[in-house]
Amino acid sequence: MSSEHYTYKDPLFLTGVTFPPEYPASPETLVKLTVYDVRDKARDNVSKPQSVSFLGSATFSVSDLLRSKDDQLTLNLRSSDGVLAVGTVLVSRVNMGEMEEGDMDHITADVQQAQKCTLVCESSQGTPIDKDNSPLTGAVFKNPVCKVYKFQTVDSKWMLVREQMEECTLSFSIPRQLLHLYIQEDMRRIQELRDLGELSPHWDNLRKEVIGRYGQVIAAYQETLAELNKITGPSFKPSCSKAQRYLEFIPINLHTQRMRVTCPRQTDAFYDVITVGAPAAHFQGFKGGGLQRLLSRHEAEKKSTAYQCIYYSPEHTAKAQEVLHSVGHLQPLISGLADQLLQAAQQHSMAGLREALKTLAGKTEQFVHALKDELVKSALLALHTAQPGYVTKNQNQTLPGHQDSPVAPLKRQDSIPCHKEYDEEEWDRVWADVAKSLNCVIAMVDKLQEQEPINNNQEQPIPKQVLADVITSHNPEGDWREQLCPLVVRLKECVAEVVVRARRAMTFVLLQEAACSIPQGLFLKQRRDVVFSQALAALACGFVMRLYAGMEDKGFLRQLHLVGLVAQFESLLSTYSEEIGMLEDMEVGISDLHRVAFKITQAKTDDPCDLQPVVIGRRDHYTVEVPLPRLAFQTLPHEIKEGKALQVYPVLFNVGINEQQTIADRFGDISLQERINQRNFEILDSYYKSLSLPCFQTQMDLKDLLGTLGQNVVTKKRKNVEILWLAGTICRRLNGIRFTSCKSAKDRTSMSVTLEQCALLRDEHQLNKDYFIRALDCMRREGCRIENVQKNIKCRKYAFNMLQLMAFPKIYRPPEGTYGKVDS
């Protein structure tokens, strides 16, 4: 207990004793309380020790408390010789959720009740009556740290406030899964490059170089994954490890924090936030800036120096990846649906036949549509020109195609090769054959239905000329499967032929992209992989926490499957020096999260191992599958149980608050921060306008809050933290997921989280205004955030010095005695 506590009346902070399962309490259990006076001789220099002096101690038994009046004991603190009384300490038994007068459980002095009504207000296990520690949350969230406070409301009542901070297993499991997927995807790319077949010496050398670079990336990722698989212990990466090579894919200091509030005559309320260090490539450093700047610079350089390959824009390489995914995804679907069609024909089930045909037609049309793109045709021709055995004509022209062809002029190889065996219209015929084959199948099914007497008056007659190409005149009423089988086989063959050509063409496009990027492009891809891994781990943690909390909220679940959720990232990074590079990394990482969808699945068992989220997909689109126990899964809306993809809309708002931001505001460039805030406001506003749910249409204050936020993001004001407050409030009103970040999620983040909690107590739970600063200081001095500091750097000091704090907005400054110059 600091001596400074006596200078003013602090709010009551409840600390106590925990009785772990291996040491159960009984009425005879003795508890000893010892109080110290701690004086900080040098707040700004931790090398000078604190002065700790013993004040006094007191001892009591559990039975003493159980028999006490009003569940309270007032104990005299005795000096070390046990003679002098040096003060008093009050011991209280408090139950969360039982604040009404006269509503406390009657306690009998037996072992079972003594354990149920534990004395603990600071615990590593949580209490048995705590809903936050269910087996469902225990599968993903670990090592809770709990703190409980008692604050006075404006009407002189008392509220109980409980903080719980936890680690998340997804800190490591998501990056491990992503690394495995990265390796698989790059190995497939190598195989696809090899499957291009024989190429001319120039292109073959480029291919070998690209394959070699991919091999280096794969080897590095395999080494990192092997090291990560050796790690056991804590489920978070401490801030002091942020630049370690083998941990670069792991988010920094990822924790969840929940504040639960219990007030008289009010329903309990809770507020969640996820704290994580800014997703950034610390190991790779920020000498040249972060991803946003590096990618822009690289794209410009690639365009101007693409002399040995064909330049494709990022939009076209993204299109190539999309086509590859589409054909790879749709081909097996079409094949399976074709088999279902034949099975229905064998069973003479006209209803089954029609249903299978409807789905098959839809997927086949989707398949054809995906290939009707000028990029595919031009890439096929480019591939032919890269193969041996062509003649050239029309020197110094661009590749054939429309004037707006995505293929830029060749610079050194500016002769346009014309393969002597290549017909430019051949590609159109190939994918058109797919549509013709499908029409033949449809015509045959119509003919078969026409043969059914019961259906003769329900279908339009099929013109004879349409059927002439697909039906022979003999055996018209034979076995349905026999008549359909040749047509279905032909359809599958046409689809397979298209897939082979399209896959090779799009792989050739990606070869150009990789060849033009060597070596810088692959380094940037690795950097982007690192940042995305950290961002996705944090997002998955937030989604799971929000889902678990909203399982009984029908409105939230409806919003989840109809429109998706906002994930609002609050950043306190400065736009100066290295932190501007971190912010540039973070901007790209958060933006890349739009490529992620979530899906709820039913877990195989209720074992914690089967409740871990699973990541599937590839770099341009990932799906995170979140398993739930069978009973919980059955309560979900039909659309979610059917596997509907659930969307998340990530938004980022940044306001620097430290001394480096002061320099940036006065002498530097804050355009990055301004652009980020304006762009993400537009995303948030667009999301709000897309909501058609009545519960949001009636919230006029949401519209007003958005209007105020819009004004603030365009206002020239230094350290305008109101942007963060407004964005956080809007996110909570929208049932969103809240994140708070700084470099390490340890110091500035702690100031922001505690400020947000106390503001919620004031605005939503009528915290007495005289208690606001006291509550704020108390949370910062004794709460979960100082425990987070201790976990990270083994020291209970925020890493600020007095000079730095002078640049902070006053409300973000910690109390005296809680900060000092510490390596973070």
N, C-alpha and C positions, 0 to 999 in steps of 0.2 A: 504494500500500500504506500503510495508516494506521499511524502510530507505535504506536497502541494495540494493534496485532496482537502486539507483543512482550511485552505484559503477561501473557499466558497462551498456552498452546499451542492455536492455532486448528486446526480440522479442515483437511485439505488442500483448497484450492479450486483447481481446474484452470482456468487461463485460457490462452489461446494465440493462435494465428495462423490466419486463414482464408485459403485460396487460392481465390478465386472463379474460375469457368470462364474469364473473359476474361484472367486472369493465372495460368496454370497453373504449379504448382511443379515444380522439377526438383532433382536432387541438388545442383546448384550454388546453389540459392536460399539467400540469406542472410537470417537472422532476427535482428533487434535487439530486445533486451528492455531497457526502461528502468523503473527503480523510483523512486517518489517517496515522500516522507514528507508526509502530509496531516494537518494539525492544524486542527480546527474551533475558531476563537476564540470564537464565540458560537453555540452550538447552537440557541438559541431565537430568533435574529434573523439571517435570511439577508442582511440588508443589510450586515452586516459580513463581509468576505471571509474565505475560508479561507487558511491559511498552507500553501503548497506549496513544498517544497524538494527538489531533486534529490539522490538518494542515490547512484545508480550505474547502469551499463549493462553489458550483455554481448552478444556477437554469436556466432552459430554458423550452420552450414549444415545443410541437410536431410541431406546425406550424413553429417555428423558424428553425427547422431542415429541414422541407419540402421545405422551401423557400431558404435554404442556397445554396451557390455555391458548386458544387462538392459533395453535400450531406454530408458536414462536417461543424462542428461548433468548433471554438477555443474559449474556455471560460476561463476567469480569475478566479482563486480560491481566495476567499476572506476570511480574518480572521474572527474570531467569532463576532467582532464588525462591520463587513461588510465594513471596510474602507481599510485595507491594502491588496494589491495583493501579494499572497505568491507563485504563480506559475500558470501554465496553464494546462488544460486538453482538449484533443481532443475527440469530439464525432463524430462518423461516422455511416452512415446507410449502411449496407452491406447486399446483397442478395446472399445466396449460389446459385451457379450454374450460376451466371451472372458476370463473371470476365472479359469478353472482353471489351476493351475500346470502349465507345460509345454504348454499348449494354445494358446499364441500363435502366430499365423502366422509362418513364416519370411520375413523381409523381405530382398529383394535390392535393391541400389542402382540401380534404374532408374526412369525417370520415371513409368511407369504405377503401380508399386507405391507410389511416394512419394505419389502423389495418392490412392490407395485408402486407405492408412493415414495419413490426414491428421493433422497435429498438433493440429487444431482441437478445442477443448472448449467454445468459445464461438463460435457461428456464426449467420449470417443465412440460411444455405441448408440446413443439415442435412447429414449425411454420406451417401455413397452406400449404406452398408449399413443405413441407418435405415429401418425399415418404416413409421415415422410419416410419411414424406414421399413416399408413393406418388402416382401420377397421380390416383387417386381422391380422396385428401384434398386434393391441390393444386388441385382445381377449386373448392373452397369455402373452404379455409383458407389464409391468405396471411401473408407477412412473418414467418417464424418467428424467435424469439429463443431460443437454447439456452444452457444453463449445465450444467456437469458438476462433480460433487463426488465425493470419495472419503472414505468414513467407515468406522470400525472397528466390527465386530460384537462381541458378547459373547464369542465364542470366538477373538478376536484375528485374525479374517479381515478382508478388506477388501471393501466393497460399493461399486459405482459407482452414482451417482444422477444421473439426467439430467432436468432441467426443460426443457420446451419450451412457449413461449407464442406464440400466433398470433392474428391478426385473422381475422374471418370476413366473407366477402362478403355474408352474409345481413343484416348490420347495415343495409345500404342497400337490398338487393334486395327483402326482405320488406316493409318500409314502402312502397316504391314500388308494389309490387303491391297492397297493401292500399288505398292511396290511390286507385288506379285502380278497385278494386272498390267502395270507398265512393262514388266519383263515379257509377259506373254504377248502383248501387243507388238512390241519391237521385234520379237522373234518371228511373229507372223509376217511383219513387214519385210524382214530379211527373206523369208521363204517366197513371198509374193514377188520380190525383186528378182530372185533366182528364176521364178516361173515366167519371167518375161521372155525367156528363150534367148536365142542367139542375137546379139547386138553388134553393131559396127565397133571397131576398136575404141573410138572416142567415147561412145556411150558405155561400152563395157568397162572401160577404165573408171568412168564416173561411178558406175554401179558398184565396182569393187571398193572404191573409196568410201562410198556411202555405207555399204555393208560393214566395212571395217569400223567406221565411226559408231554405227549402231551396236556393233559387238563390244566396243569399249563402254558404251553406256550400260549395256546389259551386264557386263562384268562388274561395273561399279555398283549397280543396283543390287546384284546378287550378293556382293560383299556386304553392303549395308544391311540387307535383309537378314543375312546370317548373323551379323552382330546384334541386330534388334531381337532376334529370336533367342539370344542368350540372356536377355535382360529379364530379371525378376525383381519384385519388390514394389516400390511406390508406383502409382499409376499416373505420375505427372513428371514433366521435365522441368527441373528448377531453372531459374533465370541465369544462374552462374554457368549453366551448360548450353546456353543458347547458340554458341558458335562451335560446338563439337560436331565433327564431321558425321559420325555415325548416327547422331541424333537430329540431323538437320531436317528430316521429314516430320519430326514430332512437334506438335504445338507447344509453345512455351507457357508453362505455369497455368495449364487449363484447369479451372475449377468451376463448380457450380456454387451459387449462393442463393439461399432462400430465406426470406424474412417472413415469419408467421406472426400475426398480430391477433391477440385475444383481448377484447374489450367487453365491459359489462353491456348486456342486452344487445349485443351485435354478433353476427355470424363471424367466425374466424375468417381472416383474409390472409393470403400469402402472395409474395412478390418474388419473382425469380430473375436472376441475371447470371449470365455466363461470363467469366473473366478469363481472358487469354492474351498472351503477348501478341503484338501485331504480327500477322503471318508474313514472314520475310526471310530471305536467304542470308542469314547472318554469317554462315560459314564462308559463303562466296564473297561477301563484303559488298560495299556500296561505292567503290572508287569511281565507277562510271555512272552511278545513279542506280535506280531501281528498274523494275520490269517495264513500267509504262514508258520511260524515256529510252531504255535500251531497245525495246521492240520497235519503237518509231524510228530510231536511228538506223537500226539494222534493216528495216524494210526499205528505207531510202537508199542505203548502200547496196542492198541486193538488187534493187531496180536499176541502179546506175552501173553496176559491174557484172551484170548477167551476160558475160560474153561467151561463156562456154556452154550455156544451156538456154532453154526456153524459159522466159520469165512468166510465172503465173502469180496473180495477185493473191493475197490472203483469202479473199472471198472465193476464188476459184479452187484453191487447195482445200478450203473448207467444204466446197461443193463436191470435190472429188472424194473426200472422206465420207460425206453424206451418201453419195451414190454407192460407194463400197459397202457401207453399212446396210443400205436399203436392199441391194441385191443379195447380200449375204443373209439378211434376215428374212426376206420374202421368198427366196427360192425354196428353203425347206418347208415353209408354210404352204406354198403352192403345191409342192409335192405331196405333203400330208393331206391336204384338202382333196387333191385328185384321187388319192387312195380311198378317202372317205366316200367320194362320189362313186367309185367302182364298187365299194362295199354295199352302198345303198342300192346300186343297180343289181347286184347279186341277190339281194334280199327282196327285190321287186317292190321296194318302198318308194312310191312316188313322192310322198312328203319328205322323206329323208333325202331323196334325189334333189328335189327343189331347194331344200335348205342348204345342202352341201354345195350345189351349183351357185346359189346366191353369194355365199361366202367366197367361193373360188373365183367367181367373176370379179368381186370387189378387190380381192388381193391381186389378181392378175392385172386389172386396170391400174391399180396403184403401182405395180411393178413397171408397167409400160410407161406410165407418166413420169416415173423417176428417171427414165432413160432418155426422154425426149428433151435433150439439152444440147446446145451447140458445143459445149465443152467436151462432151463424150465423142462427138463426131470428129472434132478437130484433134483431140488427143489420139484417136485411133489412127488418123493420118500421120500425126507426128511420130507415133510408134513405128509405123511402117517405114517412114523415112530414116529411122534410126537402125533399121535392120539391114543386113548385107543384101545386095542384089537390087539396087534401084538405079534409075537414070535421072539426071537433072535437066531441068529446063527453066525458062523464064528467070534468068539470073536477077538477083537483087530485088526479089519480091517477098511478100510475107506469105505465111502458110495459107493454103486455100481456106475459104470460108467466107462468112459475111465480113463487112467492113469493121464491125464491132467484135470480131473474133477475139476471144480471151487470150489468144496466143500472141505475144509481142514479137517484133521482128528479131530474127537471128542476127547477131552482129558479125561474128567471124564466119559462121557457116550460113551466109545469107542466101545461098542457092536453095531454091525450094525443090526438094527431091520429089519425084513422082514415081512411086513404086509401080513397076510394070505389071504387077498382078493385082493392084489395088483399084477397086471401083469405088468412087466416092459415095455412090448411092447404095452400096452394099449394106452399110449399117442400117439405113432406113428400112431396107427390105427385111433384114434379120429381125428387128424388133416388131416390124409390122406382121411378120409371120406368127408372132406370139398372139397378137390380136385375132388374126385369121383362124388360128387353131382353136382359140377360145370360142369364136363364133360357131365353128363346126361342132364343138361340144354342146353349145347351147341349142343349136339346130337339132342335134340328135336327141337331146332330152325332150325337146318339144315334140319330135316325131314319136318318141316312146310314149309320151303322154297322150298323143293323138290316138295311139293304138288301144288305149284303155277306154272301153265303152262308157264307163261312168263319167269320164272326163271330156267326152267328145263335144258336149255343148258348152264347155267352160273355157275352151281355148280357141284362139284364132287359128284358122288353117295355115300351115306353113307353105309358102310358095314352092312349087316343085323345083324351080331353078336354084333356090337356095340349098335345097337338099341334094341336088344332083351331084355336087362335088364331094359329099360326105357319106352318102348312103348308096349301097349297091342295090340293084333291083331284086336280087335273090334273097331268100330267107328274111324278109322284112320283119317278121314277128318272132324271130329267134330269141336267144338268151340276151337280156339287156346288157349284161356285162360284156359279152362277146362283141356286141355292136359298139359299145362305148370304148372298149379297151384300146383299139388302134388310135382313136382320136385323142384319148387322154395321154397315151404314150407319146404321140406327136407333140402335144402341148408341152409335156415335160422336157422333151428333147429340144424344142425351140427355146424354152426358158433357160436350159442348161447352156446352149450355145451363146445366148445373149450374155449370160453371167460370165462366161469365160472371156468374151471379148471386152465387156465393160470393165471387168476386174483388171485385166491387163492394161487397158487404156488409162484407168484412174491410177493404177500403180505407177505408170509412167509419168503421170502428172506429179505425183508425190516424189518420184525420183528427181524430177527437175527442181522441185522445191527444196529437197534436201541437198542436191548438188550445188545449187546457188547459195546455200546457207553454210556450207562447210568453211571453217569449223564453228563459227560463231553461232550459227542457228541452232546447232545441237546443244551447245552450252546454254543458250537461252531456254531451250526446251527443258533441260534439266532444272534450271532455275524455276521455271514455271511449274514443273512437277513438284518441286519442294514447297513452294508457296501454296499451291493448291492443296497439297496433302495437309498442311497445317490448317488451312481454312475449312476443308471438308470435315476434319476431325472435330473442330469446334462446332460447325453447323450440325453435324450428326448428334453431338452431345446435346445441343440446344433443342433440336427437334424431339429427341427421345424424352427429354425432361418435360417439354411442353405437352407432348402426347400423353405421358403418364399423368400429368396434372389435370388434363382435360378429358379423361376417359368417361366421366359421368356428365359432361357438359354437352348436351345435344346440339346447342347452337354452335359451339366451337367445332364439333365434328362435322356439322353440315357445312360450315365455312371452309373447313379443311378440304373436303372433297369437291366442293363447288368452285372455289376460287383459289385456294391455297393460302399460304401464310407469309407475312412479312418477316424477314430476319434483319433486324436493324443493328448495325455495328456502329458503336460510338468509339471514336479514336481521339486520343489526346496527344498525338505526335506533333512535333513542331515541323515547320517547313524550312528547316535549316540544317546544314551539314549532313551527317549520316542519316538523320531521321527523315529527311526528305526522300532519300532512297528507300527507306523502310515503307514510307507512305506510298511511294510509287509501286513497290511490290504488293502492298496490301490492296491497293486499288484494283490491280489486275486480278489478284487472288479472289477477292470478294466478287468481282464482276464475273469471274469464271464459274462461280457457284450457280449461275443461272442454267448451267448445263446439267444440273443435278435434280433428280426427282426422287421421291420417297414412295415406298410401297409397304403396306402393312400385311404381314403374313401370319399364319397360325404356326406356332412353334411345335416342333415334334414332341417335345416333353416340356415340363416345367423346370427342368434343370437349368441353372444359370448359364451353362455353356450353350444351351440351345436358345437363349434369349439375347444373344449378342447380335447386333446388326451386321448385315452382310452387304458388301459392295460388289456390284456386277457392272459390266459395261466397258467402255473404252474412253479415250481422252476427250472426245467431243460429246460424250453423253454417258453419265453414270446414274445408276439407280441404287439407292440404299434401301435394302429390305429390312424392315424392323419387325422381328417376330414377337408375338404376344402369346401368353398362355391361352389355352383353348377357351376357358370360361370368359376371359377378358375379350378375346377375339370375337366371340359370339354376340357380344353386346354392341358391336360397331354397326354403322349403317351399311346397307346392302352394297352400295357402290364401293366402299372401302374394302369390304370382304371379298368383292369380286376382283380386286387387284388393280383398281384405278390408280394411275400415277398421280401422286400428290405433289403439287408445285410449291416451290419456295421462291420468294422474291427478295433477293439480298439488296440492301441499301447501306451506304456508308456515309457517315457524317463525321467530319474532322474539325476540331478546334484546338490548336496548340495553346498551352497555358504556361509553359515554363520560360526560363530566361532566354533560351535560344529562340523562342517564338517572339520575344520582345525585339531581338536583333532582326529577325525576319520582317516583322511588322514595320520597323523603322528604316532598315537599310536593304532588305532583301526582296524576295519575290514570293508573294503569297497566292499567285494565280492558280497553282495546283489545288490548294485548299478551296478556293472560290469555285473553281470548275467542278470539283468533286461534289461540293455541297449543292450547287445548282442542278447538276445533272441528276443526282440522287433524289433531290426534292421532286423533280419531274417524274421519276419512277414511282416514288411514294404517292404522289398526287394521282398518277394514272391508276395505281392499284386501288386507291380509295374510290375513284370514279367507277371502277369496274364492279364494285360491290353492289349487289342488288338485294342484299338481305335486309329485312325490315329493321333488325336491331341496330344497324348502322345508319339507315336512312333517317331514323328519328333522333340521332345524336347530332344536333346542330352545333354543339361545341366542337365536334371533330372538324367540321368545315371551317369554323373560326380559327381553330388551332392550326390547321393547314395554311390558312390565309396568312396568319402571323408568321409561321415558319417561312413561307414564301417571301415575305417582306424581309425577314432577317437574313436570308441567304444572299440577297442582293444588296444589303446595306453594308457600307464600308465602316466597320467597327472592329477595333482590335479586341482579340480574345472574347469574342461574342459567344459566351458559353450558353446563352439563352437558346441558341440553335440546338445544342445537345439536350437541354431540358425539354424543349418542345418536341424534338424528334422522339425522345424516350417516352414522353407522355402519349403521343400519338400512337406509338408502337403498342403500348400497353392497352390503350383503348381499342386497338384493332386486333387484340388477342395474339399479338406477334411474339417473336422471340428476341430477347434483349441481350446484347453483347457489349462489354466494355473492355477497351484495350488501351495500352500504352506500349512502351518498348518491351517491358517485362511483365505487365499486368500485376505489378507489385506495389508501386508507390503512388504514382498519379492515379492509377486505377482504383486503389484503395480510397483515396480522397473522394473520387467521383461516386463510388458505390455507397460509401457511408453517407455522403450528401444526399444521394437519391433516396436512401432509406429514410432518413430523417425528414426529407421533404414530403415523402408519402405519409409518414406518421402525422405531420402537420396538416397536410391538405385532405387526407382521407380519414384520419382517425382523431382529429382534434387534439393533437399534442399541445399542451400548454406552451405558449410562446416563451415563457421564462425557462422552459426546459429544452428548447431547440438546440442552443449552442452547447448546453451541458450534455444532452444526448449525443450530439455530434462528436464532441470530444471524448465522451465515454466510449463510444463505438470504435473510435480511432485508437484510443489508448488500450482498451481491454478486449475488443471484439475479435471477430474472425479474421479481419484483415491484418492485424498485427501478428496473428498466428500464421497467416500466409507468409508474411515477411520472415518469420522465424523458420518456417519450413524451407524457404528458398536459400537464405544466406546464413542461417544459424545465429541470427542476431535480431533482437527486437527493436530495430531502429529503421525508420523510413529513410531512404537514401537521399535526403535533402540536407543542404546547409542553409544557414540563415540568409546568405546572399541570394541563393536561388529562390527561397521562399518569398523574398521581397518582390519578385516578379510575378508571383502567383496571384490570381484573384483571392481575396482574403478568405472567402468561404472554402477554398481548397487547401488551406494551410492546416497542418496537424497541430495538436496541442503541444505545449512546451514539454520537453523531456522525452519526446517520442521520435526524434529525428537526429540524424548525425551523418557525417560523411562516411558512406559505406560503399564498397565495391559491389555493384549490382550486375 
